[in-house]
Amino acid sequence: TVLAFAAFAAADSAQCNTGPIQCCNSVQSAKAPAAAAFLGALGIVLEDATAQVGLTCSPISAIGIAGNDCSQQTVCCSNNSFNGVVALGCTPINVN
């Protein structure tokens, strides 16, 4: 079964209205080879091939608490329903 998602995100520099802020090891265009491989393996087809995709992500539940630092890319994503393997519609944010 192929799933179709509209990839969009709305975030400002201090909040994420679509769920918890994510810390992703990598954020790439859906057309990038690594992102395309993850999406293909999961059977995900994006309506917007230029969307940003977060790879290997985990939520940051409380910024500033020990153990919740993100040394990779902090993002707000519109779809985090793939158990951290990928997050769709990601927009980088500054949490500092």
C-alpha positions in Angstrom: 0.0 0.0 0.0 1.3 3.4 -0.9 0.6 6.3 1.4 0.4 9.8 0.0 1.1 12.8 2.2 1.0 16.5 1.5 4.3 17.7 2.9 4.0 21.1 4.6 5.1 22.6 7.8 4.5 25.8 9.7 7.0 26.8 12.3 8.5 29.9 13.7 11.8 30.1 15.5 10.4 29.3 19.0 7.5 26.8 18.6 6.3 23.8 16.8 2.5 23.6 16.2 2.5 20.1 14.7 3.9 18.1 17.6 7.1 17.9 19.6 10.2 19.5 18.3 12.4 16.8 16.6 16.1 16.2 16.7 17.1 14.6 13.4 20.5 13.1 12.4 19.9 14.5 8.9 17.4 16.8 7.1 17.3 16.4 3.3 15.2 17.1 0.3 12.8 14.2 -0.4 14.7 13.8 -3.7 18.1 13.2 -2.1 19.2 9.5 -2.4 19.2 8.7 1.3 15.8 10.3 1.9 14.3 8.7 -1.3 15.6 5.3 -0.1 14.0 5.6 3.3 10.7 6.8 1.8 10.7 4.1 -0.8 11.4 1.4 1.8 8.4 2.6 3.8 6.1 2.9 0.7 5.7 6.7 1.2 4.9 8.9 -1.8 5.1 12.6 -1.2 3.0 15.0 -3.2 5.7 17.6 -2.9 9.0 16.1 -4.0 10.9 19.2 -2.8 9.8 18.7 0.8 12.3 18.4 3.6 12.5 15.0 5.2 14.1 14.4 8.6 16.0 11.0 9.0 16.5 9.2 12.2 14.6 11.6 14.4 13.6 11.7 18.1 11.4 14.2 19.9 12.9 16.8 22.2 10.4 17.0 25.1 11.9 19.7 27.2 14.6 22.0 25.8 17.3 22.9 28.3 16.9 19.8 30.6 20.0 17.6 30.8 20.0 14.9 28.2 17.7 16.8 25.8 20.4 18.6 23.8 20.3 18.2 20.1 23.7 18.2 18.4 22.2 17.5 15.0 19.4 19.4 13.3 16.4 20.7 15.3 13.3 20.7 13.3 9.5 21.1 13.3 7.8 18.5 11.1 4.2 18.2 9.9 4.2 14.3 10.1 6.1 12.4 12.7 4.1 9.2 12.6 6.9 6.9 11.3 8.6 6.0 14.7 11.6 8.3 14.2 12.7 6.6 11.0 11.6 9.6 8.9 9.7 12.8 9.7 7.9 14.6 6.8 7.5 18.3 6.0 10.4 19.4 8.2 11.4 23.1 8.8 14.6 23.8 10.7 14.2 25.8 13.8 16.5 27.6 16.2 15.8 26.5 19.8 18.5 28.7 21.4 
